[in-house]
Amino acid sequence: MNTPKTSIITLTQDRPDWLAEAIASVENQTDQEYEHLVYDQGSRYPRVLEVLKAAKERRPDQFFYTAPGGRGPDLVGWYWNLMLGFARGRYITILDDDNRKRPVFLKKMTRLLDDDEPNKS
């Protein structure tokens, strides 16, 4: 995949089961023109890294994660801004690790944004 239409950014920490469900909700999108960027904020559970590695194996061109080890600052905004710097998509959406996207979410979101584009004839 060259440039994705949408970048989905997720932060996670110590919630492997919820993270796995969140990732599955992205993988099940009807619009597959996305990249999913996940930042692990210093999980203490090895299962989180297992979930991240498995997702990368399933979607090597669409799924990217960083798990630097150790806990960083407790400033969620800092992590969001960091991940925004890596996002390549035309559009960006956030998915917390304890939330899910319905299968048509990206399709509906991007259609609305495309329709609202300035100078569109």
C-alpha positions in Angstrom: 0.0 0.0 0.0 1.4 3.4 -0.9 -0.3 6.2 0.8 -3.3 5.1 2.9 -6.5 7.0 2.8 -6.9 6.9 6.6 -4.5 6.6 9.5 -6.0 5.1 12.6 -4.0 5.8 15.8 -4.3 3.7 19.0 -2.6 4.1 22.3 -2.5 1.1 24.6 -1.1 -0.1 27.9 -1.7 -3.3 29.9 -5.0 -4.3 28.2 -4.1 -7.1 25.7 -7.6 -8.5 25.3 -9.2 -5.1 24.7 -6.4 -4.2 22.3 -7.0 -7.5 20.3 -10.7 -6.6 19.9 -9.9 -3.0 18.9 -7.4 -4.3 16.2 -10.0 -6.8 15.0 -12.5 -4.0 14.5 -10.1 -2.2 12.3 -9.2 -5.3 10.3 -12.9 -5.9 9.7 -13.5 -2.5 8.0 -15.2 -2.6 4.6 -12.8 0.2 3.5 -9.3 -1.4 3.6 -7.4 1.8 2.6 -6.0 2.4 6.0 -2.9 2.1 8.2 -3.2 1.3 11.8 -0.6 2.9 14.1 -0.4 1.6 17.7 1.8 3.0 20.5 2.3 0.8 23.6 2.8 3.2 26.5 4.9 0.7 28.5 2.8 -2.4 29.1 4.0 -4.7 31.8 2.2 -7.7 30.3 4.0 -9.8 27.6 0.7 -10.6 26.0 0.4 -7.0 24.7 3.5 -7.5 22.6 2.2 -10.9 21.4 -1.1 -9.2 20.2 0.9 -6.4 18.4 3.3 -8.9 16.7 0.3 -11.1 15.6 -1.4 -8.1 14.0 1.8 -7.1 12.2 2.1 -10.6 10.8 -1.5 -10.5 9.5 -1.3 -7.0 8.0 2.4 -6.2 7.4 1.7 -3.3 5.1 -1.1 -1.8 7.1 -0.2 -2.3 10.8 2.6 -0.6 12.6 3.5 -0.4 16.3 6.1 0.8 18.6 6.7 -0.8 22.0 9.8 1.0 23.3 9.8 -0.7 26.7 9.6 1.2 30.0 7.0 3.8 30.8 7.1 7.2 29.2 5.5 10.3 30.5 1.9 10.1 31.7 0.9 12.7 29.1 -1.5 11.2 26.7 -1.4 14.3 24.4 2.4 13.8 24.1 1.8 10.2 22.7 -1.0 11.4 20.3 1.2 14.1 18.9 4.1 11.6 18.5 1.9 9.2 16.6 0.4 12.0 14.4 4.0 12.6 13.2 4.1 9.1 11.8 0.6 9.2 10.2 0.6 9.2 6.4 -3.1 9.1 5.8 -5.2 11.8 4.2 -7.6 11.5 7.1 -6.9 10.6 10.7 -9.1 8.9 13.3 -8.4 7.8 16.9 -9.3 4.4 18.3 -8.8 3.9 22.0 -7.8 0.4 22.9 -11.1 -0.1 24.8 -13.3 1.0 21.9 -14.3 -0.5 18.6 -15.1 0.7 15.1 -18.1 -0.6 13.3 -17.2 -2.3 10.0 -18.6 0.6 7.9 -17.0 3.4 10.0 -14.1 4.2 7.7 -16.3 4.0 4.6 -18.9 6.4 6.0 -16.3 8.8 7.6 -14.2 9.2 4.4 -17.2 9.5 2.2 -18.5 12.4 4.2 -15.1 14.1 4.3 -14.6 13.5 0.5 -18.1 15.0 -0.2 -17.3 18.0 1.9 -13.9 18.7 0.2 -13.5 22.4 -0.9 -13.4 23.1 -4.6 -15.0 19.8 -5.5 -17.0 20.0 -8.7 
